[in-house]
Amino acid sequence: MRARRSLRYQLLLWLLIPLAGLCLVGATLARLTVRGAIDAAYDKSLHAAALAISEHLRMEGQRPQVDIPPVALEMLDTVDQDRVFYSVSYRSADGRSVFITGYDDLPRPPDAAAARGKAFYDADYRGDRIRVAALYTAMPADPPLLVVTQVAETVRGRTGLIQTILAQAMGQQLFLLVFGGVIVWIGVTRGLAPLRDLSNEVARRTASDLEPLPPHHAPEEVSPLIAAIDQLMSRVRDAIALQRRFIADASHQLRTPLAVLRTQAESALREQEPAAVREALAHLRDHSQATSHLASQLLSLARAEPAAELPVEAELVDLVSVAREACTALVPEALSRRVDLGFEEEGPAPIRAQALLVRELIGNLVDNALRYAPRGTITVRVARPGPAFVSLVVEDDGPGIPPEERGRVFDRFYRIRGTQGDGAGLGLAIVREIARRHGGTVSLADGPGGKGLRVEVRFPRLEREARGAS
């Protein structure tokens, strides 16, 4: 399992590594700049010394002569006591190099340097690395002579000075890196303070404290996190409220049936006559069936309510197949009640849904019709009346629901006064909750010919199916 790194660590990593890289780049650029500046300064001194020597050139007959002034070489004196070399020579008419004074083995400048009039170059001489400045001077003669004056010195002095300056620069860079790291650490710590306060606020919350989080003057980047946590708490509050409402409804609705069952069981135990015992047991059976039906509907309502949106378990299902299976399972119940249960369809009707909940929805609609429309006709139909939805219709020829009551029958445990059925008043409430979870709607109308009840549930069609139909 990969270890998780803290946000502080990642921020420091992404800030300090580039900062260290910038310091290295700065040190490299400083080395190049310092080396260029030192070389330029030392080369200028070499050129000045060569120029001072060339100014003392003179002609004696057809041969150049020079008097080396002491100041010409003294200007090259440094604290590093670099060794200084010089050479004065010229090229004769026959092309030979004629030495005048200095060190005759001093490395000669490149041939191309004569055209430029001066040159600077590096060379190895007597075991040392040297820097040489060569200056060309034209002397009046017949034919004209080109005198080259060379001044060289070892590079230990300039190398030492470069290293000293770079050492100081690197020390400054290191100080700035450490100082910048401390500033970055403090900045990251202060920047993450709102997250720490938010974490402490959440940690202090109890299971019952689900109020929105205070903003903590948090930066804009933290606001989406706070909003997401508040939304989560809101959903948890809704879920807890639904759970409490379910518990309250269940305890309220089951208390009376259970008390009746207990009373009838005690009555059956007190009876002595077999006929009376059988009658008491028959009542006990009927009430136990009603209580079982009520408990089943309460559990169905609980399954339908936990979330407002469709969960990830939703899958592609054919409403026709689900409805046919549900109706097939209810045929024995319809036959026992002498009800003609029919099923009609117009071809496949794919939707994205939970098949279990859709079967629960169909079962509740048909069960309602069986309870309130005995010895009649019930028709379940799956149709595609529009390009955007699939329709599930359940029609019966029972007493129906008056128009003024149709808005209230979706309330829990609401039953129309005077109704003869033995329902608990939960069937349509369950149907509405399941339809909402699947993005559908439920509507009530009169049955065929203005008799009975027509319940229509509309489910959204899949986008690709809707595009194909249009």
Secondary structure, DSSP 4 states (H G I P E B T S, - for coil): -PPPPPHHHHHHHHHHHHHHHHHHHHHHHHHHHHHHHHHHHHHHHHHHHHHHHHTTEEEETTEEEE---HHHHHTT--TT---EEEEEEEE-TTS-EEEEEE-TTSPPPPTTHHHHSEEEEEEEETTEEEEEEEEEEEE--SS-EEEEEEEEEESHHHHHHHHHHHHHHHHHHHHHHHHHHHHHHHHHHHHTHHHHHHHHHHHH--TT--PPPP-TT--GGGHHHHHHHHHHHHHHHHHHHHHHHHHHHHHHHHHHHHHHHHHHHHHHHH--SHHHHHHHHHHHHHHHHHHHHHHHHHHHHHHHSS-SS--TT-EEEEHHHHHHHHHHHHHHHHHHTT-EEEEEE-S--EEEE-HHHHHHHHHHHHHHHHHHSTTSEEEEEEE--SSSEEEEEEEE-S----GGGTTTTTSTT---TT--S---S-HHHHHHHHHHHTT-EEEEEE-GGG-SEEEEEEEEPPHHHHHHH-
